[in-house]
């Protein structure tokens, strides 16, 4: 499993209806994309929960060939044409769990990134993060949660989809889920990825 996200931060007065329309008219195009486990079409609006307007799709790929086909194909070129070329962040997958609300269509998502301190052994940090992932996966309202790592920057990432508002204990940025494409969600594999 590979996690991937790009963030397109938009002006404070940007009409976020444009993003909603974009997703409503184009979101279905990846509903059967080979190698894609999940694509959550995420958006957050400047205001109470966010300092910025942002379109920030998040992907869980079942295999790198799917990710490569998307990045070098027509799908991503549409983003580049309309918004410029964003930085594409990616992490190697460590764990995936479905939650008690796994059958529900997610309405919100949280993403929490944390650095692995120099004083902590990476394996110890991952074990602690796996425990946190298991707790998140058991939280009422959790649809699914993923844990991933970026060893270049020694960063851990928790991504969780929620059937409604995130649980109060959920940390990180909060997003609206405008659409979910999940052609190979069943191939993401439950639990630890090694």
N, C-alpha and C positions, 0 to 999 in steps of 0.2 A: 504494500500500500504506500502511496505517495500523497502528501497533502500539498496543495498549491493555492495561492491567493495573490491577487493583484488589487490594489486600492486606487481608485480614481477619486481624488478629492476635488470637489467642485466649489465654485464661488458661493459665498454666503447667501446671495440672492438668486441662486440657480433654481429654476422651476423643476423640482424633483418629480413632477408629473411626467416629464420627458423620460426619466429612467423607468418609471412605472409602465409607461406606454411601450418602451423598448422591450422590457421583459415580457409584457403581455403579448406582444406580437412576435417576439423572437425566441422566447424562453423554451418553447417546445422543440426547437431545432436540435437540442442535445438530448432529448428524451430517449433516444436509442443509440447514443454514441458509443462505439466499441471501446472498452477499456475504462469507461467512466463508471465509478461506483456511485458517487453523489456529486451533483453541483447544486449548491445553495446560492440562489441569486439574492445577495444581501445588499441592503441599503440602510443607511442611517441618516437622519435629518438633524440639522443644527437645531439645538434647543435643549430641552431638559436633560436628555440622556446622552447627547453628543455635542462636542464642540465644533463639528464640521458636517457639511453635506458630503456624503460619500457613497459611491457605488463600489462594492468590494466582494465580488463573487468568490466563493470558497469551494474547492474541489477535493475530492478523495478519489484517487485513481487506483484501479485494481492492478494496473501494470504500466510500466513506463512508455510502452509503445502508444497507448492511448493518449497520454499526456503529450508526447512528441507530435502525434498526428494533429492534435488540437493546436499546439503552439505554432507549428510550421504550416498549418492549413488555413483554410478560408475563415474559420470561426474566429480565431484570434485576430486575423487581419482586419475584421470588422471593427474590433475595439481600437486597433492602431489607427485606422482611418478616421474614426469618429472622435477619439480622445487623445491620440498620441500614444507612444509606446510606454506603457507603465513598467515599473520594476516588478518582476514576477518572483515572489517569494516561494520557496518550496522547502519541505521538510520530509524526512523519511518517517514512515509510519511505524509506530511502536505498539499501538493497541487500538482496537475498535470494539465498542460494546453497544448493543441496542438496549434501550431503557424500557420502563413500564408503559410508556406511551408510544411504543414503536410502530403501531398501526396508524397513528394520527399523522395528519399533514402538519409539518412544523410551521409555526407563525413567527417564531423568534429564534435567535441564535446568540451564543456568547463565544468570544474568543479571548483566551487568556494566555499571554506570552510571559515567560519568566526566564531570566538568565540563570545558568548553573554557576554558582559562586566558585571562584578559584579554590577556595578552601574545602570544597565538597567533591568527593570522587564522583565522576559522571554516572557510574553504575548505581551508586547510592541515591543520587538525585532522580534517576529513572525509576528506581524501585518506589521511592516516595511518590513520584508522579503517577505511577501505576495504581497505587492505593487510592489516590485522589480520583483518578479516572473511574475506578470501580465504585467509589462512593457516588460520584456524579451520575453514573449509569443507573444507580438504584434510586435516584431522587424522583419523587412523583413529578410527572410532567416531562421528564427527559425522553426524547424520541431516540436519540443516539448520541454517543460521544466518541471522540477520537483523541488519541495522544500521539504527538509527533515530535521529532527533534531535528534541529539544525546543528550538526557538529562543527560547522565552520564558525558559527558565532556562539556555540554552546548555549543554545536556547531551547526550551521546552514549550510546547504549545498544546493547550487543551481547547478543543472545539466541540461545542454541544448544541444540538438542535432541541428546541422546546416546543411543546404543543400549544403553549400560550405564553404568558410572561415568564421569564426565567425565574428559577427558584431564588429566594433572597440571598442564599449563601453563594450563588454563582458569581464568580469574579470575572472581570475583564470587560471588553467593549461589548455593547449590546447592539444587535442588528434586527431589522425586520427581514423576514424571509418572503420574498415576492413570488418565488416559484422554486420548486425542487425537481430536478431531473435526477432519476435514480435507476438508470438502465441495468447496472450490474451491482446494485447494493448487496445482493445476496452473495456476491463473490468477494466482499471485503474481508470476510472471515472474522469470527468472534474471538475476542480475547487478545492475548499477547501475540505479537507478530514475529517472534523469533523463538 
